[in-house]
Amino acid sequence: MSDRVEVLKTYKTYVGGNFPRTESGRYYKVYDGDDNILANACQCSRKDVRDAVVAARDAVEDWSSRSAYNRGQILYRIAEMLETRKAQFVDELETIGYKSKEAKAEVEAAVDRLIYYAGWSDKYQQVFGSINPVASSHFNFSMPEPMGVVNIWAPEESPLLGLVSVMAPVIVGGNSCIILASEKYPLSAVSFAEVLNSSDVPGGVVNILTGFRDELLEHMTTHMDVNAFFYTDTGISQEDRKQIDENGALNLKRVIRKPVEDWEAEDTQSPYFITDFQETKTTWHPVGF
Amino acid sequence: MADDQQTAEPVEEKPFKPSSPSSKLNFDGFWEYNDAPQSTDSIEIKDQYDLFIGGEFVAPEKDRYFDSVNPTTEEPLTSFAEATQQDVDKAVKAARKAFTKSWSTLEAKERGKYIFRLARLIQERAREFAILESMDGGKPIRESRDVDVPLAAAHFFYYAGWADKLDYAFPGKKAEPLGVAGQIIPWNFPLLMLAWKIAPALATGNTVVLKPAETTSLTALKFAELCRDAGLPEGVVNIVTGAGQTGSAIVNHDGVDKIAFTGSTEVGKIIKKSLAGTDKRYTLELGGKGPNIIFEDAPVDQAVEGIINAIFFNQGHVCCAGSRLFVQEGIADKVVQKLRDRMETLIVGDPLDKNTDIGAINSEQQYNKINEYLELGVSEGADMYQASCELPEKGYFCRPTLFTNVGQSNRIVQEEIFGPVLTIQTFRTAQEGIDKANNTPYGLAGGVWTDKGSKIFNVSGKIRNGVVWANTYNQFDPTSPFGGYKESGEGREGGLQGLYPYVKLK
């Protein structure tokens, strides 16, 4: 047996393509399946949310004007990077109590989900866009366009597959996002940020924070420069649900709620998850000489 | 090459003969129009209208009625029932009963045939509807006759055909109706907005409780007559009249599955807030401050017509009105001069005169609001220019108005005025124009004017609006989705996309 002391990873956040600690300096302890301490995760604050929104807003113009083909390739690249680090993610899931078979299944499903949405990048526009046969002498067409900046709560369970499942449909459509990782199991999310960082995803397109839902609910749902809020929690209290909706009314933030129990179920991937974060733009032009 | 030059014949100079003696139109004294009034002889307006619930016209529980004023004469035109909580309750129950007993069990193609009937009945009584619309709301007869009513009929005709084709509308999913839709519509396009709401709701198998605006309920109650004439099963369409409280009773009613609202952003936010924590679906079609961007390479004369249409159509009571004009610097003086010239030719007056371009402001309240904004604009330091036309002595009329020398932060640039008031700003680069255009919380509609195709696609792609009119403005069609980004609303109306808010997908 070697005497070598293992090098432990510091789990930080992912904002604007960098890995800063929370500006608040606060942390919370993350435990493994046997209640041993695994890491000190950042307990992010309102300021971290605001910084992340700035990064996401800065990123959205470039990201949304990339070609659909390019976005598709970048999503595919994320899948490639995740596949090559499968062992790391399986290990990480095992430390929080996954059986190795379950852990492997979750990582593989996450890779496949990325591939699924990568393939949609240049197709949902054709399926959901339209040419409209108006009665006047005009050419008229409607196209889905990204909403902009989306705040997301990643699911509490399925810390990797859940995260990928809520992120991929949002960004494949040209949005940028701020994701609050699973509160209880934030480590896969932070490790996934390393995958994103090596996958040609421009900085700021995906930002990942860790912290407490209770504390960040207000900051993530009241921010006036955020276009949509997305969550899939099944156990949310009626009070919180109402608060999220009410905060959405401040700037007509689209509140997308899709309660999901089992992220491995077939119906948890769908092009309708993409169109939930799209606006339809209709353009008219006269036809003539 | 040199040979070519040598053999070229010297061109004989011919005197230029314009087709008209002067290239400048002369507006001094010529171009008089005679009165061309639309007759109202065949129009019947009762003194009082009841609610339409469960297929019958019924008096309101509290027996209260309120006057509806003709904004041209400032005289009461008729009165409408004020629906209170109990009446709304009755209407929702009637709609629920119709949903479960008749409408959702009816074969889809038969459902469609009823909606086709409604389209045809509107067409048959089109002129009557147009006249009523102009009397009740003040809009020029030319617009109600040529735009509002035909489009309303077309809307029913379009959605009628969808009723038995919904399997083709949502790939991979099966669409089911939601149940009872509560719908609240504004006063600017009363019948057309009714059509936008009712047609897709019925086509997808929902039943409806609709509240028209309190100043313009007449055509909705006439439409109720059509529902009876069409033999539409009772309770499928219910119409309750009243003001904000009636609307709020609909929004907060437990028996309603979906809310569709068109109106101001302010009220839209209140509605969204009151729906918080419920499972009710909703669509909101809210305010706007439409940018209309004119590039130097635009066809200027067409653009000027487009600008006029964008802001003065329906007295500017249009949520998608092009109320913020952005002109590229090089042509700004020319465009403003041409706009002023064109504004001088606009006829403001009797909505029932077929020559009228700009009718009456819909209500005294709106008239006062517009005038407050005019004063505000001047006090904010902007330069105001108004057409010199004479206004009728009676009625709520407003001169077409331009503001120049305005800044991005002026309230008249940021806030929706909902009247014939245009602000004009300039820009140098395309990017500056786009940035200024996007610099409001609204995102409903806008215009781009340039003869360069590539520029149209680039600019229209960057404007954060649900509708972009390129080298045109204020075009509408039932097949064309309409709706806003940002604080201009949620969801789309019209087209295939307009079905989505009325179904759940399985």
Boltz contact constraints between the chains, C-beta under 6 A:
constraints:
  - contact:
      token1: [A, 127]
      token2: [B, 171]
      max_distance: 6.0
  - contact:
      token1: [A, 130]
      token2: [B, 496]
      max_distance: 6.0
  - contact:
      token1: [A, 132]
      token2: [B, 479]
      max_distance: 6.0
  - contact:
      token1: [A, 132]
      token2: [B, 480]
      max_distance: 6.0
  - contact:
      token1: [A, 132]
      token2: [B, 495]
      max_distance: 6.0
  - contact:
      token1: [A, 133]
      token2: [B, 479]
      max_distance: 6.0
  - contact:
      token1: [A, 134]
      token2: [B, 477]
      max_distance: 6.0
  - contact:
      token1: [A, 134]
      token2: [B, 479]
      max_distance: 6.0
  - contact:
      token1: [A, 134]
      token2: [B, 480]
      max_distance: 6.0
  - contact:
      token1: [A, 135]
      token2: [B, 477]
      max_distance: 6.0
  - contact:
      token1: [A, 140]
      token2: [B, 480]
      max_distance: 6.0
  - contact:
      token1: [A, 142]
      token2: [B, 481]
      max_distance: 6.0
  - contact:
      token1: [A, 241]
      token2: [B, 277]
      max_distance: 6.0
  - contact:
      token1: [A, 242]
      token2: [B, 276]
      max_distance: 6.0
  - contact:
      token1: [A, 242]
      token2: [B, 277]
      max_distance: 6.0
  - contact:
      token1: [A, 245]
      token2: [B, 276]
      max_distance: 6.0
  - contact:
      token1: [A, 245]
      token2: [B, 277]
      max_distance: 6.0
  - contact:
      token1: [A, 246]
      token2: [B, 273]
      max_distance: 6.0
  - contact:
      token1: [A, 246]
      token2: [B, 276]
      max_distance: 6.0
  - contact:
      token1: [A, 249]
      token2: [B, 269]
      max_distance: 6.0
  - contact:
      token1: [A, 249]
      token2: [B, 272]
      max_distance: 6.0
  - contact:
      token1: [A, 249]
      token2: [B, 273]
      max_distance: 6.0
  - contact:
      token1: [A, 252]
      token2: [B, 487]
      max_distance: 6.0
  - contact:
      token1: [A, 279]
      token2: [B, 485]
      max_distance: 6.0
  - contact:
      token1: [A, 280]
      token2: [B, 481]
      max_distance: 6.0
  - contact:
      token1: [A, 280]
      token2: [B, 492]
      max_distance: 6.0
  - contact:
      token1: [A, 280]
      token2: [B, 497]
      max_distance: 6.0
  - contact:
      token1: [A, 282]
      token2: [B, 467]
      max_distance: 6.0
  - contact:
      token1: [A, 282]
      token2: [B, 480]
      max_distance: 6.0
  - contact:
      token1: [A, 282]
      token2: [B, 481]
      max_distance: 6.0
  - contact:
      token1: [A, 283]
      token2: [B, 460]
      max_distance: 6.0
  - contact:
      token1: [A, 283]
      token2: [B, 468]
      max_distance: 6.0
  - contact:
      token1: [A, 284]
      token2: [B, 469]
      max_distance: 6.0
  - contact:
      token1: [A, 284]
      token2: [B, 472]
      max_distance: 6.0
  - contact:
      token1: [A, 284]
      token2: [B, 475]
      max_distance: 6.0
  - contact:
      token1: [A, 285]
      token2: [B, 470]
      max_distance: 6.0
  - contact:
      token1: [A, 286]
      token2: [B, 471]
      max_distance: 6.0
  - contact:
      token1: [A, 286]
      token2: [B, 472]
      max_distance: 6.0
